[in-house]
Amino acid sequence: MNRNHRWCTSTAAVTLTAGTLLMPSNVAFADDPSGADLTTTHVDFNVKCWSSHGDYQPFNDGAAKPPTPTNQAAGSNPTNKWGVTVAAPKSVIPGDVFTYRIQPDLVHNSIVDPAGIKNPRLSWIRMKYDIDIPPGAELVSAESVDTDPPPAVDDRGATAAKLVGSPEVTRIGSDGNEDPLGSILRLSMGNYTEGTKKSPTGNGPNSLFADFNHSTTEELGLQTPKDSFIWFPAIDVTMKAPDQGSIQPTLRINDTESTGYGRPENFFTYQTDEGSQDGSGSKSNHSVRCAPLLSTDPVVIIDQTIGPDLQAPSLDAGSLPLTTIQVLPDSPIFGLDGRAIDIVDNGTADGTPVQMWDYSPGAQNQQWDTSTGEFINPRTQKCLYAPGQPNGTDFPDYPNGTPVQIIDCANVGFSSWDLRDWDSVSEVTGGGVTDGSRDGLAIFHSGSQKCLDVTDGVSANGARLQLWDCTGEPNQQWNVLPETTS
């Protein structure tokens, strides 16, 4: 019987080179088909972009025609649209090493520069795209991933093209410098970031090495191709789960200046590449800085610890967590020969049977919450269930051999399950099981007064579970600890 394994590993090797964190080879990627517990979340958000020539709208927002100088003017307060897709496990267990992927959306760049000059060959250079390292979890590694762009053609017939250069992911501090303890991951090339004489404060060690004469390719950093559809590489982040809580991936939003308007710390910045002039002439290189904001107009934030009149720009969805990965306790139930109760083929539909299968640490189809009088699988939110046979009364019959499955918890009826010692089972059933020295516990079904039973006592992967008269035999012994029963 095949089953899907969970999308993470328990161990991973880490290699660190100057400026780059390398992905361990034994960690599954977000597009791994075995990722049955993977969730994909898409987040659309607005960005406000400042330039060294004023407010700027670098994206076309999918329009058939590029923006005009009229709607680029300072004070027009244009809003850009962008988005990101995050692929991540729904939940992990403490100590798990797992990977999530952040994939920026395709962008349709404008052919109008910050000064309002049309240039169909407008190029962006020295780009950076920053994301936060989620607090509370340990970073293992990160890398850029060369993914294929979706098929798309703009109004001029241009197709999506990948960035020019060698993208790499660097761990940095809030000052933009490489820092092994930093809280930010940066997608860039050589950590070259924007910075002109007009605004010489780019966030990074190479921001002031402006190269307007193109003396070296490296100093141009990460560049766009001369096309209007731009496809970014994905960022794969591998982390070790904490003992409790949750992991919430975000864009760069957590340091003080990152969500301010026109800050070099903004999550996405670059420089236009148009000539040898520096931020003032008709063909100039301009810094561009984008933050996840709805508006640059300040709003009042009430915070008694700071003051009642603190003002800040209006934040957007991109300034919130992109997804949430829950850290759940590993809660399998072990039975015959140390195998665990397992939902067949990671199923989620009502009526999916349960079986015995080799224990896989953290496997989502082997998790059971037994604290409520029901046995609930956290991933599916379905309950363990034994379908009774109608007999014309309110209390159905449960003959020996009734199969056990999962069902929507609202449809369980009056029956419940609980772990009991064998002495208490004997008291309820009126005898037949009296040995209080049994190694395991009974999983007792109140509606039938029967016990959860491995069919025919078969010790093998795929052995189905059923209801049977309580006997206390090894195929009815259960425990929440990984101990082998004989």
N, C-alpha and C positions, 0 to 999 in steps of 0.2 A: 504494500500500500504506500503510494507516494504521499509525501506531505511537503509543504513549503517550510523552509527554515527562515529564521528571522534575519533581518537586514542589519546585522552588526556582528562584530567578533569580540572575543573575550581578551585577546592580546594583540598587540601591534608593535612593530619596531619603528623607531623614529630616526630619521637622518636629517641633520641640520647643516646646511651650507650657508655661506655668506649671503644674507639677504633673502634666502628662499627656504621655505619649509616644504619638504618633500613628502608625498603621500606614501604611506606604507603599502606594500604590494598586496597584502592579504586582507585588505578592507574592501568590502563591496561598495560599488558606486550606486548613485541614485537610480540609474537605469537598469540595475541588476534585476532580471526577471524573477529572482527568488525573493524579492522584497515584498512579500505578501502583507507586511504590516506597515508599508510605506504610505504616507499621505502626501499629496501634492497640493500646494496652496498657491494661488495666484493673487497678488496684491497690486491693485492700481493705485497710483498716488499722483498728486500734483507736485511740481517742483517750481521754485522761483529761482531764476538765474540772474546774477549780477555780472556785469562785465566792467572792464576798465574804461568803457565808453558810456556806461549807464545800464539801466535795466535791459535785459536781452532775452529773446525767445529763440533758443537754438534748434528747437524741434518743430517739425511741421504739424504735429498732432494728427498725422494721417491725412492732412488736407491734400487735395489734388494739386494745388498750386502753393508755392512757398509764400511765407509771410512777406509783406511789403514794408518799406521803411516807415509808412504811416503807423502801423501797429507795433513798430519797434521803438517808437519814441519814448524817451525817459518820461515816467509818470503815467504811462498807459497801463502799467501793472499787468502785463500779459501773464497767463498761467500756462505752463507746459505740462503735458501728460507723460508719465513714464510708468513702468511697472516692473515686477520681479516675480519669478516663480521659485518656490522653495519646495524641494523634495526631502522629506525627513521621516524617520520612524515616528509612529504615533506615540510610542512610549518606550522607555528603556528601564533597566533595573540598575540599582547602585553598582558602580564599578564597571559597567559595560563600556566598551570602546565602540563608538558608533560614528557614522558619517552622515552629514546632511549636505545638500547642494543648493547653492544660490545661483540662479541663472537670470541675469538682466534681460529685459525685453529688447526686442528689435527696436531701434530708433530710426526715425526718418529725419535726417538733419536738414536744416534750412540752408539755402544758398545765399542768404543775406547775412552779412557780417554785423558785428555790434555797432558799427558806424552807419549802418543802413545801406551799405554798398553790396550790390548783387555780384556774386562770384560763383558760377556753377562748379568751379573746381576748388571751392573752399575746403581746407583741410584742418583737422584738429591735431595738435601735437601735445606731448607731455601730459597725457591723461592719467588720472588716478581715480580709482573707485574703491572707497573704503567701507568696510563693515566692522561692527563691533564683535569682539569675542564675548559670548554670553557669560556674565558673571556667575560664579558659583560652581562652574564645571572646569575641568582641566583640559587645556588645549594639547592635543597630541601632534597634529600636523595639519597642514593646509596646502593646497596647490590649485593652480589654474588648470582648467580642463578644456581642451579644444573640442567644442561641440559643433555640430552642423547647424547652420541657420535654417529657419523654415523657408519654404519657397515663397517668394514675394517679389513683385515688380512695381516700381513707382511710376509716376506719370511720365517720366522721361525714359522709361524702359530699362532703368538700372536695376539690377538684382542685388540682393543682400550680399555683403562682403565682410570678411573677417578683418580684425584689426591688423595693422602692420607692426611688426616687431616681435619680441619674445616676451610675452606676458609672464609675470612671476608674482608670487604672493609673498609679502614681507610682513613680519610682525613689527609693529612700530608703537611708539608712545604718542601722546597727544601732540608733541612737537614735530611729528613726522619723521623722526630719526629712528633707525632700527633699534629695537629694544627687546631682548629676550623675555622681559616681563611686561611688555606693553599690552594694552587692552584692545588694540585695533589690528585688523588685517587689511593690507593694502594691495590691490591689484594695480600693477604699473610695470614699467620697464626701467630698471636701474634706479627706481625711486626718483625719477625726473618728474618734477611737477611744475605747474605754471608759476610765473613770476616775471614781471617787467619792471623797467625803471619807474614807470608811473605807479606801479603797485608792487613793490619788491618784497612781498611778505608771504610768498608761497610756502605751504606747509611741508617742508622737507629739506634735506641737506643740499639738494641740487637745484633748488628752485631759482636761485639767482644766477645760475650759469646759463643765461639766455644765449641762444645761438641763432641769431637772425640771418647769418650768412650760410648756415647749414654746413659748418666745417666738418662735423662728424655725424653719422647717422645715429649713434648712441645718444647724443645730446638732444635729439628730437624726442626721445622717450617713446612711449606707446602712442601710435598714430592711427588716424582713420585712413582708410583708402579714399580715393577721390571718387566716391559714389555716394548716393544719398541714403541708402539703407545700410545701417551699421549694426553688426552682430558682435556682441561681447562674448569672451569665453566665460564659462561657469567657474565658480569657486567651490571646491569641495573642502569641507571643514570636518576634521575628525577630532572627537572629544571623548573624554572619560567622564561618565555620569557621576554626579555627587551622590551622597547618601539619601537625599530626599529633595523634594521641591520640583522644579521644572527648569527647562532650558529654553530660552526665548531668543532666537536669532533676530538681529536688527541690522539696518544700515548703520552707518556711523552717526549716532545720535547722543551718546552717553557722556561725552566730555563737554566741558562748559560752552565752548564756542561753536560746536559742530552744527547746531541748528540755527545759528544766527544768520541773518541775510548778508551775503557778500563776504563770508569768512573763508580764508584759505583752508580752514579745517572742515569745510563742507564735504559731504560724502563723495561728490563728483565734481572734479575741477579739470580744466584743460586750458590750452592756449590756442588761439587761432594762428594760422601760419600763412601770412600773406605777403611778407616782404621784409625789408631791413629796418623799417621804422618801428618805433617802440611805443605803441599805445596812444598815438596822437594824430598821425597823418592819415591820408586817404587810403593808403594800403599799409596797414599796421598789424602788429601782433598784439592781440588783446587777451588779457586774462578773463576766464569765465568760471564762475563758481555757483554751484547749484545745491540748494537745500530743500528738504521735503516740507515746503510751506504752501499754505493756501494764499497768503497775502503777506506783503511786507509791512502792512499797517499793524501797529502794536495793539495788543489787547491787554486788559488789566487782569493780572493774576493775583488772587488773594492768598497770601501766605504769611501767617502771623509770625513765623520764625524769621522771615526776612524783612517783611514790611508789607503794608496793605496796598501799596501802589506800584509794585514791581510790574514792569511792562516787558512783553516779549512778542515776537511775531506769532501769527496764527499757524499752528502746526497742522500737518496732514497725516494721512494713513501711513505714509512712509516713515513717520517718526514714532510709530508704534511697533510692537513685536510683529514680525512677519509670520510667525507660526509659534506654536507651543509644543514642546516635547515633554511629556510628563515622566517623572521618575517614580516608578511604582515598585513596591517590594516584590521580590521573586516569591511567588506563592503557589507552587505546584502541590499536588496531592499525590503521594507515592503509594504504590500498591505492589502487586506480585512481582518479585524479583527486581524491585527497585524501579520499575517503569512508572510513568506518570499518566494520569488521566488527561486525555488529549482529544481535541475536537478534530474529527476526520478532515483532512485536506484543508485545514485552516478555514473551514466553512463558516458562513455567517447566517445561512437561511434557517428558518424554523424547520425542525425535523432532522437537521444534520446529526448523525449519530456520534457517540463518543466511543473511544477505544483506549487501549493501552499502547504506549509508545515510549521508546528510549527517551529519557529526560534530556532536554536541550535547555541549558540555563537561559532564563528570560523569555523562552518561546511564548508568544502571546496566546496561542491556543492551548497552553498548559497552565494558565493562570486562573485561580479561583478565589473569589472573596466569599468567605464562609461566615461573615460576621452578622448577617441579617436574618438567618433562618432559611435562606436560599443559598445555593451555590451559584454565584454569578461570575461569568467570564468578563473581566473589565474591558477587553477589546471590543467584543460584540455587544456587551450589555445584555446577553441572553442568559437564561437560567437553565440549570440542569433539570431535566423533566422526564417523567415516565408517563406515557399516555395510557390512561385507564380505558377499560371496555365498558360502554354504557350497559346498565342493567335495569333501567326504568326507575332508579332511585337517584338521590343526590350524591350517592357515594359509589363511584364506579368500581368495577372489579380489576384487580391487578394480579393475574395469574403468574406463576413462575415462568420466567423467560420473557417477561415484558421488556422490550428494548428501551434503553436510556438514550436520550438525545438532548438537544438544546431547543429552547423556545423563547419567544418574547415573554418577559417576566410577568406581564399583565395577564397572561393566559395560563399561568401555572395552576391556578385553582387553590384548593385548600391544603394541598400537600406541601410538606417542607422536608428538608434534609438536615441532619446534624451529625457531627462526629460524637460517638458515644463509646464509653468503655463497655466491655462485654457483660459486666455484672448488671449494668442498667438495661442493656438489651434483654437480658434474661428476665428481668422484672417486668418489662413491658410485654414480652411475647409469651410469658407464662412458662418458661423453662426451655430446656434443650441446649442452652448455652450458659454454662456456669463457671467456666475456667477464667478467673480474673487475672491470670498470669499471661494472657495473650500478649504478643509483641506489639500488635497494632490496635487500631480502633475500628469500630463499625461505622459505616456511613448508613444511617438509619433513615428510612422513608416513612414518614408518619402516616401517610394516607393508606399504605398497604400493610404496615407493620412488617415490612420485609427489608432486606439489606442489599446494598449495592454489591454486585457479584461479577467477577470476570468469567465470562461464559466458558463452561466446561473446564475451568481451571487451566486454560491454555496460557502458557508463558511465552508469548511471542508478540512482536509488533503487529498491530492490527486486530488483536483480540478485542471483541466488542464487549460492552458492559450491559448488564441486565439486572432486573429485580429477581431475588430468590429468597426463599425462607432462610432466616439467619441461622448459620451453622458455626460460624467462627473459624471456618477453614481458611487456609492461606489465601485463597482467592477472594476472601472477604475482609482481609486485613489491610488497613489504610493508615497512613501517617503523613504528617506535614513536614517531616524531616527526611532527608535522602538516605534512608536506611533500607537495606535489603531484607525483605521478609522471606522466611523459609517455608 
